[in-house]
Amino acid sequence: MKFTLTSILIALTATTTTFASPITVDVSVGTPGFTCPNRVDGFCHASNVHSGCTSDGEFYSDAMDVCGQCTCL
């Protein structure tokens, strides 16, 4: 039983990593993209920071103190 469960888990892991593909976001559908200074770009684009652009093209972020210099494209 242990051998079978291990085999299934290994096969499942190999299958999911083989078919995994990067997630792409179509900015024409959702929030337009934005750009930031190099020193804060990674932080401001992190999913847990909640940054983006309004439909009016204004930048917003939960961390405006750090990301305030970012601009919408």
N, CA, C and O atoms as a MOPAC input file, in Angstrom:
PM7 MOZYME 1SCF
protein

 N      0.82600 1    -1.19100 1     0.00000 1
 C      0.00000 1     0.00000 1     0.00000 1
 C      0.87200 1     1.25700 1     0.00000 1
 O      0.60900 1     2.19700 1    -0.75000 1
 N      1.89900 1     1.27100 1     0.83400 1
 C      2.76400 1     2.44500 1     0.92200 1
 C      3.47500 1     2.68000 1    -0.40900 1
 O      3.61300 1     3.82400 1    -0.84300 1
 N      3.92300 1     1.61300 1    -1.05700 1
 C      4.60400 1     1.73700 1    -2.34200 1
 C      3.66300 1     2.32100 1    -3.39400 1
 O      4.07100 1     3.17600 1    -4.18100 1
 N      2.41100 1     1.87000 1    -3.41500 1
 C      1.44200 1     2.34200 1    -4.39200 1
 C      1.13100 1     3.82300 1    -4.17800 1
 O      1.07300 1     4.58700 1    -5.14200 1
 N      0.93400 1     4.22800 1    -2.94900 1
 C      0.64400 1     5.62300 1    -2.64800 1
 C      1.81800 1     6.51700 1    -3.03300 1
 O      1.62600 1     7.59600 1    -3.59300 1
 N      3.02500 1     6.06700 1    -2.73400 1
 C      4.21900 1     6.82400 1    -3.10100 1
 C      4.33100 1     6.93900 1    -4.61500 1
 O      4.64600 1     8.01100 1    -5.13200 1
 N      4.07900 1     5.85800 1    -5.32200 1
 C      4.14100 1     5.87700 1    -6.78500 1
 C      3.11800 1     6.83900 1    -7.37500 1
 O      3.41300 1     7.56800 1    -8.32200 1
 N      1.93100 1     6.83700 1    -6.81600 1
 C      0.88200 1     7.73700 1    -7.30400 1
 C      1.27600 1     9.19100 1    -7.06300 1
 O      1.10000 1    10.03400 1    -7.94300 1
 N      1.80200 1     9.48700 1    -5.89000 1
 C      2.21200 1    10.85400 1    -5.57700 1
 C      3.33900 1    11.32400 1    -6.48900 1
 O      3.33600 1    12.47000 1    -6.93700 1
 N      4.29600 1    10.45400 1    -6.76300 1
 C      5.40100 1    10.81100 1    -7.65900 1
 C      4.87200 1    11.06100 1    -9.06900 1
 O      5.26900 1    12.03200 1    -9.71400 1
 N      3.99800 1    10.20900 1    -9.54600 1
 C      3.43100 1    10.36900 1   -10.88600 1
 C      2.59800 1    11.64500 1   -10.97600 1
 O      2.65600 1    12.35800 1   -11.97800 1
 N      1.83500 1    11.92800 1    -9.94600 1
 C      1.01100 1    13.12600 1    -9.92000 1
 C      1.86400 1    14.38300 1    -9.90700 1
 O      1.55500 1    15.35300 1   -10.60000 1
 N      2.92500 1    14.37300 1    -9.13100 1
 C      3.83400 1    15.51300 1    -9.07200 1
 C      4.50600 1    15.73500 1   -10.42100 1
 O      4.61000 1    16.87200 1   -10.88300 1
 N      4.95500 1    14.68000 1   -11.04400 1
 C      5.61000 1    14.79800 1   -12.34500 1
 C      4.63600 1    15.32900 1   -13.39200 1
 O      5.01800 1    16.13200 1   -14.24400 1
 N      3.40000 1    14.89300 1   -13.33500 1
 C      2.39400 1    15.33400 1   -14.29900 1
 C      2.06400 1    16.80800 1   -14.12400 1
 O      1.98100 1    17.54600 1   -15.10600 1
 N      1.87500 1    17.24300 1   -12.88400 1
 C      1.49200 1    18.63700 1   -12.67000 1
 C      2.63100 1    19.58600 1   -12.98400 1
 O      2.38500 1    20.69800 1   -13.45000 1
 N      3.87000 1    19.18200 1   -12.74300 1
 C      4.98200 1    20.07600 1   -13.06200 1
 C      5.25000 1    20.10200 1   -14.55700 1
 O      5.74800 1    21.10100 1   -15.07500 1
 N      4.93000 1    19.02500 1   -15.25600 1
 C      5.12800 1    18.97800 1   -16.69800 1
 C      4.15200 1    19.90000 1   -17.41700 1
 O      4.52200 1    20.57700 1   -18.37700 1
 N      2.91000 1    19.92800 1   -16.95600 1
 C      1.88300 1    20.70200 1   -17.63200 1
 C      1.69600 1    22.10400 1   -17.06200 1
 O      0.88200 1    22.87200 1   -17.57400 1
 N      2.42200 1    22.44200 1   -16.03300 1
 C      2.29400 1    23.77800 1   -15.45200 1
 C      2.83100 1    24.80900 1   -16.43300 1
 O      3.87700 1    24.61100 1   -17.05200 1
 N      2.11500 1    25.88900 1   -16.56300 1
 C      2.56300 1    26.95300 1   -17.45600 1
 C      2.46100 1    28.28000 1   -16.72100 1
 O      1.66500 1    28.41900 1   -15.79200 1
 N      3.25500 1    29.24600 1   -17.12900 1
 C      3.18900 1    30.54000 1   -16.45900 1
 C      1.83100 1    31.20200 1   -16.67500 1
 O      1.20900 1    31.03800 1   -17.72400 1
 N      1.39100 1    31.93300 1   -15.69100 1
 C      0.12200 1    32.64000 1   -15.79000 1
 C      0.36400 1    33.97000 1   -16.48800 1
 O      1.26100 1    34.72800 1   -16.11800 1
 N     -0.44000 1    34.23700 1   -17.49100 1
 C     -0.32400 1    35.52000 1   -18.18100 1
 C     -1.58700 1    36.32400 1   -17.91200 1
 O     -2.67200 1    35.76000 1   -17.77000 1
 N     -1.44700 1    37.61100 1   -17.84400 1
 C     -2.57200 1    38.49600 1   -17.58500 1
 C     -2.75700 1    39.40700 1   -18.78200 1
 O     -1.81800 1    40.07200 1   -19.21900 1
 N     -3.95400 1    39.43400 1   -19.30200 1
 C     -4.27500 1    40.32000 1   -20.41600 1
 C     -4.70200 1    41.66300 1   -19.83500 1
 O     -5.81200 1    41.80200 1   -19.32200 1
 N     -3.82000 1    42.64300 1   -19.91800 1
 C     -4.10200 1    43.93500 1   -19.30200 1
 C     -5.21500 1    44.69400 1   -20.00900 1
 O     -5.74100 1    45.65600 1   -19.44900 1
 N     -5.58900 1    44.29900 1   -21.20500 1
 C     -6.68300 1    44.98100 1   -21.89000 1
 C     -8.02600 1    44.62900 1   -21.26200 1
 O     -9.00600 1    45.35000 1   -21.45200 1
 N     -8.08100 1    43.53200 1   -20.52100 1
 C     -9.32300 1    43.09800 1   -19.89800 1
 C     -9.44600 1    43.65200 1   -18.48600 1
 O    -10.51600 1    44.12100 1   -18.09900 1
 N     -8.38000 1    43.60600 1   -17.72200 1
 C     -8.43400 1    44.01300 1   -16.32900 1
 C     -7.74600 1    45.33000 1   -16.08900 1
 O     -7.87600 1    46.27400 1   -16.86800 1
 N     -7.01700 1    45.37800 1   -15.00600 1
 C     -6.31300 1    46.59000 1   -14.61200 1
 C     -5.14500 1    46.85100 1   -15.55200 1
 O     -4.34300 1    45.95000 1   -15.79800 1
 N     -5.03400 1    48.06500 1   -16.08100 1
 C     -3.88300 1    48.38400 1   -16.93400 1
 C     -2.57900 1    48.23700 1   -16.15800 1
 O     -2.56900 1    48.33800 1   -14.93100 1
 N     -1.49500 1    48.00300 1   -16.86200 1
 C     -0.20800 1    47.83600 1   -16.21500 1
 C      0.34200 1    49.13700 1   -15.67600 1
 O     -0.15600 1    50.22100 1   -15.97900 1
 N      1.37500 1    49.00300 1   -14.87500 1
 C      2.03200 1    50.17600 1   -14.32300 1
 C      3.52000 1    49.91900 1   -14.23800 1
 O      3.96700 1    48.77300 1   -14.28700 1
 N      4.27400 1    50.97500 1   -14.11200 1
 C      5.71800 1    50.87600 1   -14.00100 1
 C      6.16400 1    51.63900 1   -12.75900 1
 O      5.53600 1    52.61300 1   -12.34500 1
 N      7.26500 1    51.17000 1   -12.18000 1
 C      7.77900 1    51.75100 1   -10.94000 1
 C      9.29000 1    51.92000 1   -11.04800 1
 O      9.92600 1    51.29700 1   -11.89800 1
 N      9.86700 1    52.76000 1   -10.18900 1
 C     11.32900 1    52.84100 1   -10.14100 1
 C     11.92200 1    51.46100 1    -9.83400 1
 O     11.31700 1    50.67100 1    -9.10900 1
 N     13.09200 1    51.17700 1   -10.38000 1
 C     13.71000 1    49.85600 1   -10.22800 1
 C     13.81300 1    49.39700 1    -8.78200 1
 O     13.60900 1    48.21700 1    -8.49800 1
 N     14.12200 1    50.29800 1    -7.86900 1
 C     14.35800 1    49.89700 1    -6.48200 1
 C     13.09900 1    49.38700 1    -5.77600 1
 O     13.21000 1    48.67700 1    -4.77700 1
 N     11.90400 1    49.73200 1    -6.27000 1
 C     10.66500 1    49.28200 1    -5.62900 1
 C      9.77200 1    48.46400 1    -6.56400 1
 O      8.68500 1    48.04800 1    -6.16100 1
 N     10.20600 1    48.22800 1    -7.79400 1
 C      9.37400 1    47.56700 1    -8.79900 1
 C      8.87600 1    46.19800 1    -8.34800 1
 O      7.67900 1    45.92300 1    -8.43100 1
 N      9.76200 1    45.34800 1    -7.87800 1
 C      9.36200 1    44.00500 1    -7.45100 1
 C      8.37300 1    44.03900 1    -6.30300 1
 O      7.39500 1    43.29100 1    -6.29200 1
 N      8.62500 1    44.90400 1    -5.34300 1
 C      7.74200 1    45.02100 1    -4.18200 1
 C      6.35600 1    45.49500 1    -4.60500 1
 O      5.34800 1    44.91600 1    -4.19900 1
 N      6.30500 1    46.53400 1    -5.41200 1
 C      5.01800 1    47.12600 1    -5.79900 1
 C      4.20500 1    46.21600 1    -6.71200 1
 O      2.98100 1    46.33200 1    -6.75700 1
 N      4.85900 1    45.31300 1    -7.44100 1
 C      4.15100 1    44.36300 1    -8.29800 1
 C      3.78400 1    43.07100 1    -7.56700 1
 O      3.13800 1    42.20500 1    -8.15700 1
 N      4.17300 1    42.91900 1    -6.30900 1
 C      3.85200 1    41.70500 1    -5.55200 1
 C      2.33900 1    41.60100 1    -5.35900 1
 O      1.66300 1    42.60800 1    -5.14700 1
 N      1.81900 1    40.38800 1    -5.43400 1
 C      0.36900 1    40.18800 1    -5.35900 1
 C     -0.22000 1    40.57900 1    -4.00900 1
 O     -1.39800 1    40.92900 1    -3.92900 1
 N      0.57500 1    40.52600 1    -2.95800 1
 C      0.03800 1    40.85900 1    -1.63900 1
 C      0.07000 1    42.35600 1    -1.33600 1
 O     -0.37900 1    42.77000 1    -0.26700 1
 N      0.59000 1    43.17700 1    -2.24900 1
 C      0.63800 1    44.62500 1    -2.03400 1
 C     -0.61500 1    45.30300 1    -2.59700 1
 O     -0.95800 1    46.40200 1    -2.16200 1
 N     -1.30100 1    44.67700 1    -3.55000 1
 C     -2.53900 1    45.19500 1    -4.13100 1
 C     -2.34400 1    46.57900 1    -4.75100 1
 O     -2.88600 1    47.57400 1    -4.27100 1
 N     -1.58000 1    46.61600 1    -5.79800 1
 C     -1.34100 1    47.84300 1    -6.55800 1
 C     -1.96000 1    47.70200 1    -7.94000 1
 O     -2.12400 1    46.58900 1    -8.44000 1
 N     -2.29700 1    48.80800 1    -8.54900 1
 C     -2.85100 1    48.76400 1    -9.89400 1
 C     -3.24200 1    50.13900 1   -10.37200 1
 O     -2.82900 1    51.15000 1    -9.80300 1
 N     -4.04200 1    50.17100 1   -11.42400 1
 C     -4.48400 1    51.42700 1   -12.01500 1
 C     -6.00400 1    51.43600 1   -12.09900 1
 O     -6.62900 1    50.40800 1   -12.35900 1
 N     -6.58100 1    52.59200 1   -11.87900 1
 C     -8.02500 1    52.73700 1   -12.01000 1
 C     -8.38300 1    52.84400 1   -13.48700 1
 O     -7.49900 1    52.95600 1   -14.33600 1
 N     -9.65900 1    52.80900 1   -13.79100 1
 C    -10.09500 1    52.96300 1   -15.18300 1
 C     -9.77800 1    54.36300 1   -15.70400 1
 O     -9.74800 1    54.58200 1   -16.91500 1
 N     -9.54400 1    55.30500 1   -14.80100 1
 C     -9.15500 1    56.66800 1   -15.18500 1
 C     -7.65600 1    56.81200 1   -15.38000 1
 O     -7.17200 1    57.89800 1   -15.70000 1
 N     -6.91100 1    55.71600 1   -15.18600 1
 C     -5.46600 1    55.75600 1   -15.37500 1
 C     -4.68600 1    56.27600 1   -14.18300 1
 O     -3.53300 1    56.68400 1   -14.32500 1
 N     -5.30100 1    56.26600 1   -13.00900 1
 C     -4.61200 1    56.70600 1   -11.80000 1
 C     -4.07700 1    55.49700 1   -11.04400 1
 O     -4.76900 1    54.49000 1   -10.89500 1
 N     -2.84100 1    55.60800 1   -10.57000 1
 C     -2.21000 1    54.51700 1    -9.83900 1
 C     -2.72200 1    54.48600 1    -8.40700 1
 O     -2.92900 1    55.53000 1    -7.78900 1
 N     -2.92600 1    53.26200 1    -7.87800 1
 C     -3.28400 1    53.09000 1    -6.47400 1
 C     -2.49200 1    51.92300 1    -5.90700 1
 O     -2.06600 1    51.03900 1    -6.65000 1
 N     -2.29600 1    51.91700 1    -4.60500 1
 C     -1.57400 1    50.84100 1    -3.94300 1
 C     -1.88100 1    50.86500 1    -2.45700 1
 O     -2.15100 1    51.91800 1    -1.87800 1
 N     -1.83300 1    49.67800 1    -1.84500 1
 C     -1.93600 1    49.59600 1    -0.38800 1
 C     -0.69300 1    50.18500 1     0.26500 1
 O     -0.71400 1    50.51900 1     1.45000 1
 N      0.37900 1    50.31300 1    -0.49200 1
 C      1.66400 1    50.79500 1     0.03400 1
 C      2.08700 1    52.06200 1    -0.70400 1
 O      3.16900 1    52.10700 1    -1.28900 1
 N      1.25200 1    53.07200 1    -0.68000 1
 C      1.56000 1    54.30900 1    -1.40700 1
 C      2.81600 1    54.98800 1    -0.87700 1
 O      3.47300 1    55.72000 1    -1.61700 1
 N      3.16400 1    54.76300 1     0.38700 1
 C      4.38800 1    55.35900 1     0.92400 1
 C      5.61900 1    54.83500 1     0.19800 1
 O      6.60600 1    55.55900 1     0.05900 1
 N      5.57700 1    53.58800 1    -0.26700 1
 C      6.70100 1    52.98800 1    -0.99400 1
 C      6.48200 1    53.08800 1    -2.50400 1
 O      7.42500 1    53.35300 1    -3.24800 1
 N      5.26500 1    52.88200 1    -2.95300 1
 C      4.96100 1    52.77000 1    -4.38100 1
 C      4.39600 1    54.05400 1    -4.98600 1
 O      3.91600 1    54.03500 1    -6.12000 1
 N      4.44200 1    55.13600 1    -4.27200 1
 C      3.83900 1    56.38300 1    -4.72500 1
 C      4.41700 1    56.95100 1    -6.00800 1
 O      3.76400 1    57.76600 1    -6.66000 1
 N      5.62900 1    56.54500 1    -6.39300 1
 C      6.24000 1    57.05700 1    -7.62300 1
 C      5.91900 1    56.19600 1    -8.84200 1
 O      6.39400 1    56.48800 1    -9.93900 1
 N      5.13000 1    55.15200 1    -8.67200 1
 C      4.73200 1    54.31100 1    -9.80400 1
 C      3.71200 1    55.06100 1   -10.65100 1
 O      2.97200 1    55.90700 1   -10.14900 1
 N      3.68500 1    54.74200 1   -11.93600 1
 C      2.74600 1    55.38900 1   -12.85200 1
 C      2.08600 1    54.34700 1   -13.74500 1
 O      2.67300 1    53.30700 1   -14.04600 1
 N      0.88200 1    54.63200 1   -14.15800 1
 C      0.15600 1    53.73600 1   -15.06100 1
 C      0.67900 1    53.89100 1   -16.47900 1
 O      1.11300 1    54.97000 1   -16.88100 1
 N      0.63000 1    52.80400 1   -17.22500 1
 C      1.09700 1    52.82500 1   -18.61700 1
 C      0.02500 1    53.35600 1   -19.54000 1
 O      0.24100 1    53.44600 1   -20.74900 1

